[in-house]
Amino acid sequence: MNWSEAYKREQKMEWRDVALAIHDLVSTEQALRFYRPDLEIRHNRCPCPLHNGKDNNFSLTDYGYKCFVCGASGDVIALVKDVCELSTRADAMKQINRDFNLRLPIDCEITQEQSTDLRHRREQAEAKKKAQEEWEQGYANLWDEWCRLDRQKRLCEVGTGAWIEAAHNIDRVSYEIDCYPEKPR
């Protein structure tokens, strides 16, 4: 492959970028309401549109879905693929792009500005994921510490050095848990 071919490939929108853009722009609930307006969605639950369920066993989140009867699960792209009975995720992404008028440059050349925007979105998504993982790890560490201190306090004899240390530190950790910042979104 020569430099020109590599540059041309760089100027096409990658499917990974299309998926990230779709996840940013279209929620699972929006897609389901668009493609299956007959379903009544209450509290992020409805009958499964994939196996034509009757009970509200189909759960929706911002990022995906899960049926607790047939076991189907996935993201908004998989939902559209399955509900519209499309053969590939690429077809589903094209369908979403058309139906929601997203104007994503799929299968065509993109401008330098669009390429920069896509790179920026990818970096933002990666930074968001990293921040969420760090938050979860920090919160889990605090809870682990609290559980360890609580166990130490319950198992040690009242008034001993180990009990006093646990009692003192459990209050500090409880305060840190109470003051822990909200989870980044």
C-alpha positions in Angstrom: 0.0 0.0 0.0 1.4 3.4 -1.0 1.1 6.7 0.8 -1.8 7.9 -1.3 -3.9 4.8 -0.5 -3.1 5.2 3.2 -4.1 8.8 3.1 -7.4 8.0 1.3 -8.2 5.3 3.8 -7.4 7.8 6.6 -10.0 10.1 5.0 -12.8 7.6 5.3 -14.8 7.4 8.5 -14.0 4.2 10.4 -16.9 2.0 11.6 -15.6 2.3 15.2 -16.0 6.1 14.9 -19.4 5.7 13.4 -20.4 3.5 16.3 -19.1 6.0 18.8 -20.9 8.9 17.1 -24.2 6.9 17.1 -23.8 6.0 20.8 -23.3 9.7 21.5 -26.3 10.8 19.4 -29.0 8.1 19.7 -30.1 6.4 22.9 -31.4 2.9 23.0 -34.9 4.1 24.0 -35.0 6.7 21.2 -34.2 3.9 18.6 -36.8 1.6 20.1 -39.5 4.3 20.1 -38.6 5.1 16.5 -38.6 1.5 15.2 -41.3 0.1 17.4 -43.7 2.9 18.3 -46.3 0.3 19.3 -44.4 -0.7 22.4 -45.3 1.0 25.7 -42.1 1.7 27.6 -42.4 2.3 31.3 -39.5 2.8 33.7 -37.1 1.6 31.0 -38.9 -1.7 30.6 -41.2 -3.1 27.9 -42.2 -6.4 26.3 -39.3 -7.8 24.2 -39.6 -6.7 20.6 -37.3 -9.5 19.5 -39.3 -12.5 20.7 -42.6 -10.6 20.9 -42.9 -11.0 24.6 -46.0 -10.1 26.6 -44.4 -9.0 29.9 -42.0 -6.2 30.6 -38.9 -8.4 30.6 -37.0 -6.2 28.2 -34.7 -3.7 30.0 -33.3 -0.5 28.4 -30.3 1.6 29.5 -28.7 4.6 27.9 -26.1 2.2 26.4 -27.9 -1.0 25.6 -30.7 -3.5 26.3 -31.2 -6.9 27.8 -34.2 -9.3 27.6 -34.4 -11.5 30.7 -36.4 -14.1 28.9 -34.7 -14.7 25.6 -31.3 -13.4 26.7 -30.9 -11.0 23.9 -28.6 -8.1 24.7 -26.5 -5.4 23.0 -26.1 -1.8 22.2 -28.3 0.5 20.2 -26.8 -0.7 16.9 -27.5 -4.3 17.7 -31.0 -3.4 18.7 -31.7 -1.8 15.3 -30.0 -4.7 13.5 -32.3 -7.2 15.3 -35.5 -5.1 15.3 -35.2 -4.2 11.6 -33.9 -7.7 10.7 -30.7 -6.4 9.0 -27.8 -8.6 8.2 -24.8 -6.6 9.5 -24.0 -3.9 12.1 -22.8 -1.8 9.2 -26.3 -1.9 7.7 -27.8 -1.0 11.0 -25.4 2.0 11.4 -26.4 3.2 7.9 -30.1 2.8 8.8 -29.7 4.8 12.0 -27.7 7.4 10.1 -30.5 7.8 7.5 -33.5 7.6 9.9 -32.1 9.9 12.5 -30.6 12.3 9.9 -27.2 12.2 11.7 -25.3 13.1 8.5 -22.4 10.9 9.4 -20.0 10.5 6.5 -20.3 6.8 6.0 -18.7 5.3 3.0 -17.6 8.6 1.7 -14.7 10.9 2.1 -14.6 13.2 5.1 -13.0 16.6 5.5 -10.1 17.3 7.7 -12.4 19.1 10.1 -14.6 16.0 10.4 -11.6 13.9 10.9 -10.4 16.2 13.7 -13.9 16.1 15.2 -14.0 12.3 15.2 -10.5 12.1 16.8 -11.7 14.6 19.4 -14.8 12.5 20.1 -12.8 9.3 20.4 -10.4 11.0 22.8 -13.3 12.3 24.9 -14.9 8.9 25.0 -11.6 7.3 26.1 -11.1 10.0 28.7 -14.6 9.5 30.0 -14.2 5.8 30.3 -10.9 6.2 32.1 -12.4 8.7 34.5 -15.3 6.4 35.3 -12.9 3.4 35.8 -10.7 5.5 38.2 -13.8 6.7 40.1 -15.0 3.1 40.5 -11.6 1.9 41.6 -11.3 4.7 44.2 -14.8 4.1 45.5 -14.2 0.3 45.7 -11.0 0.9 47.6 -12.7 3.0 50.1 -15.5 0.4 50.7 -12.9 -2.3 51.0 -11.1 -0.3 53.6 -14.3 0.4 55.5 -15.2 -3.3 55.4 -11.8 -4.3 56.7 -12.0 -1.8 59.5 -15.5 -2.8 60.4 -14.4 -6.4 60.6 -11.4 -5.5 62.7 -13.6 -3.5 65.1 -16.1 -6.3 65.5 -13.4 -9.0 66.1 -11.1 -7.1 68.5 -11.8 -6.6 72.1 -13.2 -3.2 73.0 -10.5 -0.8 74.2 -7.5 -2.6 72.7 -5.2 -0.7 70.4 -6.5 -2.5 67.3 -10.1 -1.7 68.3 -9.3 2.0 68.9 -7.4 2.2 65.6 -10.3 0.6 63.7 -12.9 2.8 65.5 -10.9 6.0 64.7 -10.2 5.1 61.1 -13.7 3.8 60.3 -15.0 7.2 61.0 -12.5 8.8 58.7 -13.2 6.3 55.9 -17.0 6.8 56.4 -16.5 10.6 56.1 -14.4 10.0 52.9 -17.2 7.8 51.4 -19.8 10.5 52.3 -17.7 13.2 50.7 -16.7 11.1 47.6 -17.5 13.1 44.4 -20.4 12.0 42.2 -19.6 9.4 39.5 -18.5 11.1 36.3 -20.9 10.8 33.5 
